Amino acid sequence: MDWETRQNPERLVKTFRFANFQEAMVFANRVAELAEAKGHHPRLTVEWGRVTVEWWTHSAGGITEKDREMARLTDLLLG
């Protein structure tokens, strides 16, 4: 998995790049639909041509197996 681990709090982070803002928004909305379906919500930062997704479990204070699974499913949204 090519997600970066960052601290404070410990979390999985990945930036996805797109050709324009509209494509970035389409992807962000797909991530939102996944999050709603699984009941686990990331931090999303949407900018022109990119979306940064951050997964961690607040109640655990860091990364759990659920976060790793959500990161894997997020990657699959591109396919």
Protein Blocks (a to p, Z undefined) as FASTA:
>chain_A
ZZdcdehiaddddddddfblklmmmmmmmmmmmmmmnopacdddddehiacdddddfkno
pacfklmmmmmmmmmmmZZ
